[in-house]
Amino acid sequence: MSGSGGDTTAPEAPTGISPGPVTAWLAERVPDLARPLSFELITGGRSNLTFRVTDAEGRRWVLRRPPTGHVLASAHDVAREHRIIAALTDTPVPVPPLVGLCTDESVNGAPFYVMGWVDGIVVRDRAIAETVDPAVRPVMTRSLVDTLADLHALDPDAVGLGDLGRKQDYVARQLRRWKRQVDEGSDRELPLLHELHDRLAADIPPQQGAGIVHGDYRLDNCMMGHDGHVAAVLDWELCTLGDVLADLAGMVMWWGDADSPRPAFPEVPTAAEGFGTAEEVIARYAERSPRDLSRLDWYIAFQYWRLACISEGVRVRYALGAMGDQDPAEAAGVMERIDRLLDNADRILSGA
């Protein structure tokens, strides 16, 4: 079927998609696009919205755009995401192939970009992880850690990202940024969040060089190949330059390690048997990186605090109906989760 044949009546599109203009835009960049296109919100995203785009012949792409309402420009800059992915295309860090970026808001109400579809599996939760061949699970862990080390080994200037952000004082800037976004966006008092901010800010470890920080690196933010290797690193919206140990700490924070002395999330995919422990993850990273990891627990406490700030922003967006067609009931436990995150940061900083 060509783009001009067959039934071209498009099915109803989800909130956040203007099917006619988006189809015309994509047709200019994809040869023989088979109309109509169908658009499906991919579940799991809580910030920029991600849609599966499928043409009448079953070819697939991915479209990313900001939420449909209450947004913070710095947190939802899809043009910046597109730039990062483009810069990493010819590096050891696997990223999706790019189709194009649209900054003309008349097309879809906001900027968006489209990527090619990458075959593989997103191990989004423990139920999916349990379906992965047990022999493949440790391969996934090794590839996940090695890919992060490869990212952190890149010279930002050499790949054209040297001006992506300030290279120094990363953690201090992050502490200011996320506190400010809570101060400006939240509608409630969060005394422990502010107390933890002050404790963290008073004891920031010296930064060991500057690299590319993904900002939300974990198993379920990667497309994993069926052989267990990372096929593409996804979700670059929080990427910047600075202290790469924050990335390692974030991955460790999300590790489902029941035997860890640190607080852990029991429901995460890496809680399934075979993915190994957080200490094994840290040890493998240490083999690939010259950085001193002796203050890693401070970074993990920082990541719990940071995730609480991000989650508060998500709570506000849900309340304002800015998350497209996602079920508002998903936000029901967000406030409880924020309390748990802050308590975890407090426990680590207190040595409990």
C-alpha positions in Angstrom: 0.0 0.0 0.0 1.3 3.5 -0.8 0.5 6.7 1.0 -2.2 7.4 -1.6 -4.1 4.1 -1.6 -6.6 2.3 0.5 -8.7 3.6 3.4 -7.0 6.8 4.7 -9.5 7.5 7.4 -7.4 7.8 10.6 -8.6 6.3 13.8 -9.3 8.7 16.7 -6.0 10.0 18.0 -5.1 10.3 21.7 -4.8 13.7 23.4 -1.5 15.3 22.4 -1.6 14.3 18.7 -3.1 16.2 15.7 -3.2 13.3 13.3 -3.6 15.2 10.0 -0.7 17.7 10.4 1.6 15.1 12.0 0.9 12.6 9.2 1.7 15.3 6.6 4.9 16.2 8.4 6.0 12.6 8.7 5.1 11.9 5.0 7.7 14.5 4.0 10.4 12.5 5.8 9.4 8.9 5.3 9.2 7.5 1.8 6.0 5.6 0.9 4.3 6.3 4.2 1.2 4.1 4.3 -1.8 6.1 5.5 -3.7 6.2 7.8 -1.4 6.4 10.8 -2.5 5.2 14.2 -1.1 6.7 17.4 -0.9 5.0 20.8 0.3 6.5 24.1 3.0 4.3 25.4 2.4 3.8 29.1 5.0 4.4 31.8 6.1 7.9 30.9 5.4 10.5 33.6 7.0 13.6 31.9 7.4 14.0 28.2 4.7 12.0 26.4 5.7 9.1 24.2 3.6 7.7 21.4 3.8 4.7 19.2 3.1 5.6 15.6 2.1 2.9 13.2 1.4 3.1 9.5 -1.1 1.0 7.5 1.7 -1.5 6.6 2.7 -2.0 10.2 5.9 0.1 10.2 6.5 1.8 13.5 8.1 4.9 14.9 8.1 6.7 18.2 7.0 10.4 18.7 8.0 12.4 21.8 6.3 15.7 22.9 5.9 17.7 26.1 2.8 17.2 28.3 -0.3 18.9 27.1 -0.7 21.5 29.8 1.2 22.8 32.8 4.9 22.4 31.8 8.3 23.7 32.9 10.2 24.6 29.7 13.6 23.5 31.0 12.2 20.0 31.9 10.4 19.3 28.7 12.7 20.6 26.0 12.3 17.9 23.3 14.6 19.8 20.9 17.3 19.4 23.4 16.6 15.7 23.7 16.8 15.4 19.9 20.2 17.2 19.9 21.6 14.8 22.5 20.5 11.7 20.7 21.9 13.1 17.4 25.3 13.8 19.1 25.5 10.2 20.5 24.6 8.5 17.2 28.1 7.5 16.3 29.4 6.8 19.8 29.6 3.5 21.8 26.4 4.5 23.5 23.4 3.0 21.5 20.6 5.4 20.8 17.5 5.2 18.5 17.8 6.4 14.9 16.3 9.8 14.4 13.7 10.7 11.8 13.3 14.4 12.5 12.5 17.3 14.8 9.5 19.7 14.4 9.7 23.0 16.2 6.7 24.5 14.4 4.0 24.4 17.1 1.3 24.9 14.5 1.8 21.3 13.5 1.0 19.6 16.8 0.6 22.3 19.4 4.1 21.8 20.8 7.5 20.8 19.4 8.1 17.1 18.9 10.5 14.7 17.4 10.2 11.2 15.8 12.6 8.3 16.2 12.8 5.0 14.4 11.5 1.9 16.1 14.1 -0.2 17.9 13.4 -3.9 18.3 13.7 -5.2 21.8 12.1 -5.2 25.2 11.6 -2.5 27.8 11.9 -4.4 31.1 9.5 -2.0 32.8 8.5 -3.9 35.9 9.2 -7.1 37.8 6.5 -9.1 35.9 8.2 -8.4 32.6 11.6 -9.2 34.2 10.3 -12.6 35.2 9.7 -13.4 31.6 13.3 -12.8 30.6 15.4 -15.9 30.2 17.3 -16.3 33.5 20.5 -16.8 31.5 20.0 -13.4 29.8 19.4 -11.4 33.1 23.0 -11.1 34.1 23.9 -10.2 30.6 21.5 -7.3 30.9 23.1 -6.2 34.1 26.6 -6.2 32.7 25.5 -4.4 29.5 23.6 -1.8 31.5 26.6 -1.0 33.6 29.0 -1.1 30.8 26.9 1.3 28.7 26.7 3.7 31.6 30.5 3.6 31.9 30.9 4.2 28.1 28.6 7.2 28.4 30.6 8.6 31.3 33.9 8.0 29.4 32.8 10.3 26.5 34.4 13.7 26.1 31.4 16.1 25.9 33.4 18.5 23.7 34.5 15.8 21.3 30.8 14.7 20.6 29.6 18.3 20.2 27.9 18.6 23.6 30.4 20.7 25.4 27.9 23.6 25.7 25.0 21.4 26.9 25.3 22.7 30.4 27.8 24.0 33.0 30.4 21.3 33.7 31.2 22.2 37.3 29.1 22.3 40.5 26.6 19.8 39.1 25.1 18.7 42.4 24.8 22.2 43.8 23.0 23.2 40.6 20.7 20.2 40.8 19.9 21.0 44.4 19.0 24.5 43.5 17.1 23.5 40.4 14.8 20.9 41.9 14.2 22.9 45.1 13.2 25.9 43.0 10.8 23.8 40.9 9.1 22.6 44.1 9.0 26.1 45.5 7.5 27.5 42.3 5.2 24.6 41.3 4.0 22.9 44.5 0.9 23.9 46.4 1.8 22.4 49.8 4.4 22.5 52.5 7.2 19.8 52.5 9.4 20.5 55.5 11.5 17.3 55.3 12.3 18.0 51.7 13.7 21.4 52.6 15.6 20.1 55.6 17.2 17.4 53.5 18.1 20.0 50.9 20.1 21.9 53.5 21.8 18.8 54.8 22.8 17.7 51.3 24.0 21.1 50.3 26.2 21.4 53.4 28.2 18.2 52.5 28.6 18.0 48.7 31.5 15.7 47.7 34.2 17.2 45.4 33.3 16.6 41.8 35.6 14.3 39.9 35.8 15.7 36.5 32.8 16.4 34.2 31.0 14.1 31.9 27.6 13.5 30.2 25.0 12.7 32.9 21.9 10.9 31.6 19.9 12.0 34.5 17.5 9.0 34.8 19.5 5.9 33.9 18.1 2.5 34.8 17.0 -0.7 33.2 13.5 0.4 32.3 14.8 3.5 30.5 16.7 1.3 28.0 15.5 -0.8 25.1 17.1 -4.1 25.7 17.9 -6.4 22.9 16.7 -10.0 23.1 20.4 -11.1 23.5 20.5 -9.0 26.7 22.6 -6.1 25.4 21.4 -2.5 25.5 19.8 -1.8 22.1 19.1 1.9 22.8 19.3 4.2 25.8 16.0 6.2 26.0 14.5 9.2 27.9 17.3 11.8 27.6 15.1 14.7 28.9 17.1 15.2 32.1 20.6 14.8 30.5 23.2 17.5 31.2 26.9 17.8 32.0 28.5 17.4 35.4 29.1 14.8 38.1 28.5 11.4 36.6 28.5 9.6 39.9 24.9 10.9 40.3 24.0 8.6 37.4 25.6 5.6 39.0 23.8 6.4 42.3 20.5 6.7 40.5 20.9 3.3 39.0 21.8 1.8 42.3 18.9 3.6 44.0 16.5 1.8 41.6 18.2 -1.6 42.0 15.9 -4.2 43.6 18.4 -5.6 46.1 16.6 -7.3 49.0 19.9 -7.9 50.9 21.2 -4.3 50.5 21.7 -2.3 53.7 20.2 0.7 51.8 16.5 1.2 51.2 15.3 -0.4 48.0 12.3 -0.6 45.8 11.0 -4.2 45.9 8.8 -3.8 42.9 11.5 -2.8 40.4 12.4 -5.2 37.6 15.9 -5.9 38.9 14.4 -7.4 42.0 13.8 -10.5 39.9 16.3 -13.3 40.5 19.4 -13.2 38.3 20.0 -9.5 37.9 22.6 -9.5 40.8 23.1 -7.2 43.7 23.7 -3.5 43.9 27.1 -4.1 45.3 27.9 -6.2 42.2 26.7 -3.3 40.0 29.0 -0.9 41.9 31.9 -3.3 41.6 31.5 -3.7 37.8 31.3 0.1 37.3 34.5 0.5 39.5 36.3 -1.9 37.1 35.4 0.4 34.2 35.9 3.8 35.8 38.8 5.5 37.6 36.5 7.5 39.8 36.5 7.2 43.6 33.2 5.7 44.8 33.7 6.1 48.5 31.0 8.8 48.8 28.5 7.0 46.7 25.9 6.7 49.5 25.7 10.5 49.7 24.8 10.5 46.0 22.2 7.8 46.6 20.6 10.0 49.3 20.7 12.9 46.9 18.9 10.8 44.3 16.1 9.9 46.6 15.6 13.5 47.4 15.8 14.5 43.8 13.2 11.8 42.8 10.9 13.2 45.5 11.1 16.6 43.9 10.4 15.2 40.5 7.5 13.2 41.9 6.0 16.3 43.4 6.1 17.9 40.0 4.3 14.8 38.5 1.7 15.0 41.3 1.0 18.7 40.4 0.7 17.9 36.7 -1.7 15.0 37.3 -3.8 17.3 39.5 -3.9 19.9 36.7 -4.8 17.3 34.0 -1.6 17.9 32.0 -0.6 14.2 31.4 -2.7 13.5 28.4 -5.0 10.4 28.4 -3.2 8.7 31.3 -5.5 7.5 34.1 -5.4 10.1 36.9 -5.8 7.1 39.3 -2.2 6.4 38.7 -1.4 9.4 40.8 -3.2 8.0 43.8 -0.1 6.8 45.5 2.3 9.6 44.5 2.1 11.5 47.8 2.8 8.4 49.8 5.7 7.6 47.5 7.2 11.1 48.0 7.1 10.6 51.8 8.9 7.2 51.4 11.6 8.7 49.2 12.3 11.5 51.6 12.4 9.0 54.5 14.9 6.9 52.5 17.2 9.9 52.0 17.0 10.8 55.6 17.9 7.2 56.7 21.0 7.1 54.4 22.2 10.6 55.5 21.7 9.6 59.1 23.5 6.3 58.7 20.4 4.4 59.8 
